[in-house]
Amino acid sequence: MTETTHMQTPPTGDGAGPRSPEFRLAANALRGLRQDLFHDAFAYRPLLRMRVDGPLTRRLPGPLREYAAWTPHAVISAAAVITLLMAAVDNSGTAALLGPLAVLPILLTMLRPIAAFWLSMAATPVSQVFGSSLDGYPWLPASFACHLTVLTVVAIRTKPRTAACMWAVTAVYAFVADVILGPVYYYGDDTAPMLVLSALVMLVVAVWHTRREARQEVTAQQTVTAHERSKRTLLEERSTIARELHDVVAHHMSVVAIQAEAAPYRVENPPPELERAFATIRENAVAALTELRRVLGVVRAEDYEAPDAPQPTLADLDGLLANVRGTGLSVRKTVTGAVRELPQGVELSAYRIVQEALSNTLRHAPGASAQVEIGYVLGGLGLRVVNDPPPAGTLLKPSPGAGHGITGMRERVSMLNGEMTAGATDEGGYEVAVYLPVPSASEGDA
């Protein structure tokens, strides 16, 4: 016994079947026409003033630059005046009617561009009825200039698809007018000039739109790239700081673990509670040290090697200044306040900040002199690195650098809840001022 499976196929004539490519193309064209020329056709879209930050307008004086912002409005108004003169010359008897019909659509492009196109289309047959029949068909000279101006302005203010729809509507009107009354007005037929000139204008405007959009896209991509580069630089600096502080924190945690393990042996007959407390301290210190090494292993670069020597402190600053002087930079050091030992993280950050500030001086102001000021103040440490402008006539050229220096310094200061200012001095040099708060012993115990 066999079973027969019956499959039902949906009918293709009720709209459920697939559409042909031609049908879809026509449907998309009609949908675009409706969206561009009928949807919100009378929407209020005032023409904005022109930007005055271009290479030419930037050189104009202040008052002239303000007037230059109205250049698009002035150009459109001038085109309207020219069209009005054409209507007055060619149709002296009906200039009172044909003049406004040729001027109003052009002026309306500054407020309602799509409505201006439809007004120009409606004014064209009206002008033809009241104008001279031998002046041109289906556009009188003034109507010809008006419609071409409207097409140009609206195409600039809208997108290329809207310009294509306007040109198509214009071509349909010209075709219908030629078919109905073409033989009567064959002498003045100007359909071909209108369609050719408007097509060239639409092409030029489309190319302009494409170039502007490409330029905007490139600018946006450059902005995103610069933002991503800044984020990557910030992450690299934080990774560097984390790797450097790893040795400092690991050293302290190791000391805590060793002292907690040895503490019970320093007391004769320690109570069990004390032994358990020290054992717990040691276990927590070892666990914290293990987690620290595991987390820092994620941010280590593949080619990173742990330093053999301990991390530098302010006590090693004289050696750094000696190396800098060996490169030809004249640098002076001034220390104020009572010198005291600071937390190792503060000492390391202060050393790196001074090192980076002097490196920036070598890169950006070769041949200049610098001064390093260290102030031990109550509740913190103050740093100031300032350099003079490079001497005139120096043969050394500044190098651009990678731009990581200021970012790294700010990250170190932010990590310690400090404050930092960096900027040019009145004399033409550069100054970096930093304050790093250091809690007192009583605050640390609390």
VEXLOLUM-993047 format. One record per residue (C-alpha): residue in one letter; z, y, x negated. Coordinates in pm, 1 decimal. Last residue first. Layout:
! VEXLOLUM-993047
a|Z|Y|X .
...
This chain:
! VEXLOLUM-993047
a|6020.9|5471.2|-4290.7 .
d|6019.4|5367.5|-4653.6 .
g|5686.4|5540.6|-4708.6 .
e|5809.6|5856.3|-4541.6 .
s|6120.1|5862.5|-4762.4 .
a|5912.1|5807.0|-5074.1 .
s|5681.6|6095.7|-4988.9 .
p|5343.9|6043.7|-4829.0 .
v|5040.9|6149.5|-5035.1 .
p|4781.5|6367.6|-4863.8 .
l|4447.5|6403.4|-5045.1 .
y|4302.8|6755.2|-5053.3 .
v|3947.4|6802.3|-5174.5 .
a|3736.2|7099.2|-5285.0 .
v|3377.4|7053.5|-5406.4 .
e|3204.0|7368.1|-5527.3 .
y|2844.2|7449.3|-5617.2 .
g|2687.5|7730.8|-5817.2 .
g|2490.1|8034.8|-5705.8 .
e|2756.4|8299.5|-5768.7 .
d|2857.4|8309.1|-5402.2 .
t|2936.8|7938.6|-5415.2 .
a|2732.9|7658.1|-5259.1 .
g|2899.6|7394.7|-5049.2 .
a|3150.1|7113.3|-5023.5 .
t|3473.2|7100.3|-4825.1 .
m|3707.9|6805.4|-4804.1 .
e|4023.3|6710.2|-4615.9 .
g|4233.8|6396.1|-4637.7 .
n|4309.3|6109.5|-4403.8 .
l|4295.5|5863.4|-4698.7 .
m|3986.0|5684.1|-4568.1 .
s|3833.2|6020.0|-4474.6 .
v|3858.5|6137.4|-4836.2 .
r|3692.4|5823.0|-4965.8 .
e|3419.4|5843.5|-4703.3 .
r|3359.5|6212.2|-4774.7 .
m|3314.0|6139.7|-5144.8 .
g|3068.0|5860.1|-5075.7 .
t|2859.2|6076.3|-4842.7 .
i|2857.3|6365.1|-5091.1 .
g|2723.2|6137.6|-5362.8 .
h|2476.4|5923.1|-5168.1 .
g|2185.0|6167.7|-5166.0 .
a|1962.7|5952.7|-5387.2 .
g|1916.8|6203.0|-5669.8 .
p|1676.7|6498.1|-5669.9 .
s|1659.9|6554.8|-6047.5 .
p|1707.3|6902.4|-6191.1 .
k|1471.9|7009.9|-6470.3 .
l|1594.5|7083.0|-6821.3 .
l|1403.2|7352.0|-7009.0 .
t|1662.4|7619.0|-6937.7 .
g|1522.8|7970.4|-6903.9 .
a|1803.4|8101.4|-6688.3 .
p|2130.1|7916.2|-6712.7 .
p|2212.5|7659.8|-6443.7 .
p|2444.0|7798.5|-6173.9 .
d|2814.6|7751.9|-6247.1 .
n|2999.0|7435.5|-6151.3 .
v|3305.3|7376.2|-5937.3 .
v|3528.3|7069.8|-5907.4 .
r|3849.7|7120.7|-5713.6 .
l|4108.7|6853.3|-5646.5 .
g|4443.1|6884.2|-5466.4 .
l|4698.5|6605.2|-5446.7 .
g|4955.3|6555.5|-5173.7 .
g|5289.7|6614.8|-5010.5 .
l|5420.5|6884.3|-5242.4 .
v|5144.3|6978.7|-5476.7 .
y|4997.3|6815.2|-5785.0 .
g|4689.3|7029.5|-5848.8 .
i|4389.1|6907.6|-6040.4 .
e|4117.1|7156.3|-6135.2 .
v|3789.1|7045.9|-6291.0 .
q|3556.9|7316.7|-6422.6 .
a|3184.6|7295.9|-6481.2 .
s|2925.0|7449.4|-6711.1 .
a|2551.8|7453.1|-6640.5 .
g|2280.9|7298.1|-6860.6 .
p|2152.1|7071.1|-6587.1 .
a|2245.2|7191.4|-6237.0 .
h|2128.7|6926.9|-5987.0 .
r|2163.4|6602.6|-6178.1 .
l|2441.5|6684.7|-6425.7 .
t|2637.4|6871.2|-6159.4 .
n|2596.6|6580.3|-5918.3 .
s|2738.5|6348.5|-6183.3 .
l|3033.9|6585.0|-6224.4 .
a|3105.3|6563.7|-5850.5 .
e|3068.9|6183.8|-5857.7 .
q|3321.3|6140.3|-6138.1 .
v|3567.1|6384.4|-5982.4 .
i|3549.0|6195.7|-5654.2 .
r|3576.5|5858.9|-5829.8 .
y|3893.1|5963.0|-6014.0 .
a|4052.8|6100.9|-5697.3 .
s|3969.4|5780.4|-5508.7 .
l|4122.1|5562.7|-5781.1 .
e|4441.2|5769.0|-5804.2 .
v|4479.4|5773.4|-5425.1 .
g|4436.0|5395.6|-5406.3 .
q|4681.9|5349.6|-5693.7 .
p|4954.3|5540.0|-5515.1 .
l|5053.0|5845.6|-5719.8 .
e|5239.0|5873.5|-6049.2 .
r|5362.5|6222.1|-6120.2 .
v|5238.6|6538.6|-6287.6 .
a|5446.7|6835.0|-6174.5 .
g|5213.4|7115.3|-6071.0 .
t|4891.5|7241.3|-6222.7 .
v|4625.6|7062.5|-6426.7 .
t|4315.1|7241.2|-6554.5 .
k|4016.5|7063.7|-6702.1 .
r|3712.8|7228.0|-6860.4 .
v|3354.1|7100.4|-6865.6 .
s|3058.1|7194.8|-7084.3 .
l|2783.3|6947.2|-7001.8 .
g|2583.1|6831.0|-7304.5 .
t|2573.7|6456.5|-7236.3 .
g|2867.7|6400.3|-7472.9 .
r|3072.4|6641.0|-7263.2 .
v|3040.1|6395.2|-6976.3 .
n|3169.8|6110.6|-7190.3 .
a|3468.6|6319.6|-7298.5 .
l|3535.4|6416.7|-6937.3 .
l|3547.2|6049.9|-6836.5 .
g|3784.9|5966.2|-7123.0 .
d|4012.7|6251.4|-7017.5 .
l|4012.8|6121.3|-6660.1 .
d|4162.4|5785.6|-6752.6 .
a|4514.0|5893.8|-6650.9 .
l|4367.2|5995.8|-6316.7 .
t|4314.7|5628.6|-6241.3 .
p|4050.6|5369.0|-6328.0 .
q|4034.2|5018.8|-6172.9 .
p|4163.2|4748.1|-6401.3 .
a|3923.7|4599.5|-6659.5 .
d|3724.7|4279.0|-6601.9 .
p|3535.6|4419.6|-6306.6 .
a|3433.0|4171.6|-6036.4 .
e|3063.6|4098.4|-6047.4 .
y|2828.9|4197.8|-5767.0 .
d|2479.1|4047.7|-5777.9 .
e|2499.8|3894.3|-5432.1 .
a|2653.7|4209.3|-5290.8 .
r|3009.0|4187.1|-5167.9 .
v|3063.4|4286.9|-4805.6 .
v|3124.2|3934.6|-4675.7 .
g|3342.6|3832.0|-4969.8 .
l|3572.8|4120.2|-4886.7 .
v|3663.2|3946.9|-4561.9 .
r|3747.9|3616.8|-4732.3 .
r|3938.4|3783.9|-5015.6 .
l|4146.6|3984.8|-4771.6 .
e|4208.6|3679.0|-4555.6 .
t|4341.2|3488.5|-4856.4 .
l|4559.6|3780.3|-4967.2 .
a|4700.5|3814.8|-4615.4 .
a|4779.9|3443.5|-4605.7 .
v|4946.2|3459.1|-4948.1 .
a|5154.2|3760.1|-4842.4 .
n|5248.4|3598.5|-4511.9 .
e|5355.7|3276.4|-4686.4 .
r|5557.6|3470.7|-4944.2 .
i|5737.4|3674.7|-4680.6 .
t|5811.4|3360.0|-4479.4 .
a|5956.1|3189.8|-4787.7 .
f|6168.3|3499.2|-4857.2 .
a|6305.9|3487.8|-4502.9 .
r|6363.6|3110.7|-4518.3 .
e|6559.3|3147.3|-4844.0 .
l|6766.5|3430.7|-4696.0 .
e|6849.3|3228.4|-4384.2 .
p|6947.4|2929.6|-4599.6 .
p|7215.7|3135.7|-4776.4 .
p|7162.8|3199.2|-5146.6 .
n|7391.3|2998.2|-5380.4 .
e|7356.0|3225.7|-5681.3 .
v|7083.8|3485.4|-5629.5 .
r|6795.3|3527.8|-5870.1 .
y|6644.9|3194.2|-5775.5 .
p|6598.6|3308.6|-5415.7 .
a|6387.6|3609.7|-5533.2 .
a|6127.7|3414.3|-5733.8 .
e|5899.2|3321.8|-5440.5 .
a|5926.9|3665.1|-5278.1 .
q|5858.5|3831.7|-5612.6 .
i|5545.2|3623.2|-5666.8 .
a|5409.9|3687.8|-5314.0 .
v|5478.1|4062.1|-5331.1 .
v|5315.5|4089.2|-5673.5 .
s|5006.9|3906.1|-5544.6 .
m|4987.2|4143.0|-5247.2 .
h|5003.3|4443.5|-5480.2 .
h|4726.6|4310.3|-5706.0 .
a|4508.2|4215.4|-5410.5 .
v|4536.8|4568.0|-5269.6 .
v|4420.8|4731.7|-5593.7 .
d|4156.0|4471.6|-5672.0 .
h|4008.9|4499.3|-5320.5 .
l|4008.1|4876.7|-5340.0 .
e|3692.2|4872.9|-5551.1 .
r|3511.7|4627.5|-5325.2 .
a|3608.2|4823.6|-5013.8 .
i|3488.6|5150.6|-5167.7 .
t|3154.7|4995.0|-5257.6 .
s|3119.3|4845.5|-4910.1 .
r|3199.2|5182.3|-4754.6 .
e|2934.6|5347.1|-4970.8 .
e|2676.4|5086.3|-4874.1 .
l|2763.5|5124.2|-4506.5 .
l|2721.5|5501.7|-4526.0 .
t|2390.0|5468.7|-4705.9 .
r|2268.9|5224.1|-4440.5 .
k|2371.9|5465.0|-4164.8 .
s|2193.1|5752.4|-4338.0 .
r|1881.4|5539.6|-4385.1 .
e|1893.4|5444.0|-4017.1 .
h|1916.5|5809.1|-3919.3 .
a|1633.3|5903.6|-4155.6 .
t|1420.4|5623.0|-4015.0 .
v|1496.2|5729.2|-3657.3 .
t|1399.6|6087.4|-3739.4 .
q|1086.0|5971.1|-3917.2 .
q|993.5|5760.4|-3616.2 .
a|1045.2|6057.9|-3385.3 .
t|827.4|6274.7|-3608.5 .
v|559.1|6005.9|-3623.0 .
e|566.8|5972.0|-3244.6 .
q|544.6|6347.8|-3202.4 .
r|246.8|6361.8|-3438.5 .
a|76.6|6077.5|-3255.1 .
e|140.0|6250.9|-2922.9 .
r|-4.1|6574.8|-3059.8 .
r|-308.0|6398.4|-3204.1 .
t|-376.7|6217.0|-2878.8 .
h|-336.6|6532.6|-2670.5 .
w|-577.0|6720.7|-2897.6 .
v|-829.8|6437.1|-2875.9 .
a|-798.9|6443.6|-2497.3 .
v|-843.9|6822.7|-2498.2 .
v|-1162.8|6793.7|-2702.2 .
l|-1296.1|6520.2|-2475.6 .
m|-1209.2|6713.0|-2159.1 .
v|-1389.4|7018.6|-2295.2 .
l|-1696.5|6812.1|-2380.0 .
a|-1691.4|6656.2|-2032.0 .
s|-1651.4|7003.0|-1876.9 .
l|-1955.3|7128.9|-2067.9 .
v|-2168.2|6829.2|-1971.3 .
l|-2060.8|6820.1|-1607.3 .
m|-2101.4|7194.1|-1555.9 .
p|-2432.0|7216.2|-1743.0 .
a|-2571.9|6920.9|-1541.4 .
t|-2463.5|7056.3|-1206.4 .
d|-2622.2|7397.1|-1262.1 .
d|-2902.5|7386.0|-1001.1 .
g|-3047.6|7736.4|-959.3 .
y|-3410.0|7661.9|-868.3 .
y|-3328.2|7336.3|-690.8 .
y|-3137.9|7520.6|-421.2 .
v|-3320.2|7383.9|-119.0 .
p|-3388.3|7047.0|-280.3 .
g|-3015.9|7005.8|-369.2 .
l|-2869.6|7071.9|-27.9 .
i|-2729.9|6734.4|78.2 .
v|-2789.9|6517.6|-229.1 .
d|-2706.7|6795.2|-475.4 .
a|-2384.9|6885.7|-293.8 .
v|-2277.3|6521.8|-280.5 .
f|-2347.1|6475.9|-652.6 .
a|-2170.3|6798.3|-748.4 .
y|-1864.4|6705.1|-539.9 .
v|-1854.1|6357.5|-692.0 .
a|-1882.0|6502.9|-1044.4 .
t|-1596.0|6745.5|-980.4 .
v|-1379.6|6463.4|-844.3 .
a|-1458.0|6256.7|-1154.8 .
w|-1377.0|6549.2|-1384.9 .
m|-1044.0|6598.5|-1212.1 .
c|-963.2|6227.0|-1242.7 .
a|-1049.2|6229.2|-1613.7 .
a|-826.3|6532.3|-1669.8 .
t|-540.3|6356.7|-1489.7 .
r|-585.5|6054.4|-1714.4 .
p|-574.7|6280.0|-2022.2 .
k|-227.7|6413.1|-1939.3 .
t|-135.8|6751.1|-1794.0 .
r|-105.3|7109.1|-1925.3 .
i|-411.8|7094.9|-2148.5 .
a|-620.7|6933.7|-1873.0 .
v|-497.4|7196.7|-1627.2 .
v|-604.0|7478.4|-1860.8 .
t|-949.5|7332.5|-1932.5 .
l|-1029.9|7231.4|-1576.1 .
v|-919.4|7572.3|-1449.1 .
t|-1136.1|7750.4|-1705.3 .
l|-1440.3|7539.2|-1612.0 .
h|-1374.6|7604.9|-1243.5 .
c|-1345.9|7980.4|-1288.2 .
a|-1646.0|8012.2|-1520.3 .
f|-1869.0|7821.1|-1275.3 .
s|-1720.9|8006.1|-979.2 .
a|-1809.1|8337.5|-1146.8 .
p|-2160.7|8216.4|-1228.9 .
l|-2207.8|8065.5|-880.1 .
w|-2151.4|7694.9|-864.4 .
p|-2346.1|7442.2|-651.2 .
y|-2592.8|7597.3|-722.8 .
g|-2662.9|7912.1|-913.7 .
d|-2750.7|8278.1|-872.6 .
l|-3039.8|8217.6|-634.8 .
s|-2828.9|8163.8|-322.2 .
s|-2643.7|8492.1|-362.0 .
g|-2281.0|8460.4|-259.4 .
f|-2111.2|8420.1|76.3 .
v|-2185.5|8051.0|129.0 .
q|-2162.8|7959.1|-238.9 .
s|-1826.5|8128.9|-272.7 .
v|-1693.6|7916.0|13.0 .
p|-1842.7|7606.3|-147.4 .
t|-1654.5|7677.1|-479.6 .
a|-1327.8|7808.3|-332.6 .
a|-1217.7|7463.5|-217.5 .
m|-1268.5|7307.4|-561.5 .
s|-1091.5|7601.6|-727.3 .
l|-803.4|7569.6|-481.9 .
w|-783.8|7197.7|-556.3 .
f|-762.4|7265.8|-928.3 .
a|-502.7|7539.6|-882.2 .
a|-289.0|7302.4|-674.4 .
i|-285.7|7064.6|-970.7 .
p|-173.7|7343.8|-1205.6 .
r|101.9|7502.4|-993.4 .
l|254.1|7798.3|-1180.2 .
m|36.0|7903.2|-1475.9 .
t|-269.8|7731.7|-1324.8 .
l|-234.1|7966.8|-1026.2 .
l|-378.3|8254.9|-1229.7 .
i|-704.5|8065.5|-1278.2 .
p|-721.9|7955.2|-914.1 .
l|-657.1|8316.0|-795.8 .
v|-931.7|8480.0|-1002.4 .
a|-1257.9|8328.3|-872.8 .
l|-1168.5|8333.9|-502.6 .
p|-1007.9|8675.0|-553.9 .
g|-1338.8|8816.4|-686.2 .
l|-1560.2|8643.2|-430.6 .
l|-1413.7|8828.1|-131.9 .
a|-1397.7|9190.6|-250.6 .
a|-1702.8|9125.0|-469.6 .
t|-1917.2|9059.6|-162.7 .
g|-2174.6|9335.2|-203.1 .
s|-2155.6|9352.7|-580.9 .
n|-2215.7|8984.6|-623.5 .
d|-2328.5|8930.1|-979.6 .
v|-2142.7|9220.2|-1140.0 .
a|-1817.2|9197.7|-939.3 .
a|-1793.6|8818.0|-973.4 .
m|-1852.5|8837.0|-1348.3 .
l|-1588.6|9110.7|-1378.1 .
l|-1336.2|8892.2|-1194.5 .
t|-1415.6|8600.6|-1426.9 .
i|-1346.4|8822.8|-1727.5 .
v|-1014.7|8933.9|-1575.0 .
a|-911.7|8573.1|-1505.8 .
a|-996.1|8473.0|-1863.8 .
a|-776.7|8760.4|-1987.9 .
s|-490.4|8638.9|-1767.9 .
i|-524.5|8288.0|-1911.4 .
v|-516.5|8424.9|-2267.3 .
a|-216.9|8649.0|-2193.3 .
h|-17.8|8362.6|-2040.1 .
p|-89.2|8143.3|-2342.1 .
t|12.7|8428.9|-2583.0 .
w|350.6|8498.2|-2418.0 .
a|550.0|8374.9|-2720.0 .
a|359.6|8626.7|-2931.6 .
y|547.1|8907.8|-2756.4 .
e|879.3|8781.7|-2889.2 .
r|728.8|8737.2|-3236.6 .
l|601.5|9094.2|-3222.0 .
p|955.3|9219.6|-3161.7 .
g|1100.8|9013.9|-3452.1 .
p|834.0|9076.8|-3713.5 .
l|557.8|8815.7|-3755.7 .
r|569.0|8563.7|-4038.8 .
r|698.9|8278.7|-3822.3 .
t|406.8|8332.5|-3584.0 .
l|159.9|8215.1|-3848.3 .
p|321.4|7896.4|-3987.3 .
g|461.6|7800.2|-3646.2 .
d|815.0|7871.2|-3528.8 .
v|709.4|8089.7|-3237.7 .
r|695.8|7828.5|-2963.1 .
m|476.4|7927.9|-2672.0 .
r|632.7|8026.6|-2343.7 .
l|644.9|7772.2|-2067.5 .
l|388.3|7753.9|-1790.1 .
p|566.2|7713.6|-1459.9 .
r|547.0|7372.8|-1289.9 .
y|612.1|7412.5|-916.3 .
a|482.9|7101.9|-741.3 .
f|182.6|7156.2|-513.1 .
a|7.0|6830.5|-601.7 .
d|333.9|6639.8|-580.7 .
h|137.0|6313.0|-544.5 .
f|-223.2|6402.8|-464.7 .
l|-402.7|6465.1|-795.1 .
d|-224.7|6247.7|-1052.1 .
q|-71.6|5967.3|-843.7 .
r|-359.5|5939.8|-599.6 .
l|-616.9|5935.5|-876.4 .
g|-411.9|5683.2|-1075.5 .
r|-388.8|5453.3|-772.4 .
l|-759.0|5491.7|-709.5 .
a|-838.2|5400.0|-1071.1 .
n|-593.6|5108.5|-1063.9 .
a|-755.2|4975.1|-746.6 .
a|-1102.1|5010.1|-895.6 .
l|-1001.9|4819.7|-1208.0 .
r|-824.2|4553.3|-1003.5 .
f|-1132.3|4503.8|-787.0 .
e|-1358.5|4483.2|-1091.5 .
p|-1127.5|4230.7|-1255.2 .
s|-1145.8|4008.0|-943.9 .
r|-836.9|3956.6|-733.7 .
p|-646.1|3634.0|-717.5 .
g|-578.4|3484.2|-375.6 .
a|-309.8|3601.6|-131.3 .
g|-523.6|3871.6|31.3 .
d|-610.1|3674.0|342.5 .
g|-946.5|3538.8|222.3 .
t|-825.4|3313.5|-52.3 .
p|-643.5|3066.6|162.7 .
p|-341.9|2902.4|8.8 .
t|-397.9|2549.0|-112.2 .
q|-228.0|2260.0|56.9 .
m|-176.9|1940.8|-132.9 .
h|-194.9|1603.7|42.2 .
t|-53.4|1308.9|-140.9 .
t|-197.4|972.4|-42.2 .
e|27.8|676.4|-69.7 .
t|-99.7|331.8|-147.2 .
m|0.0|0.0|0.0 .
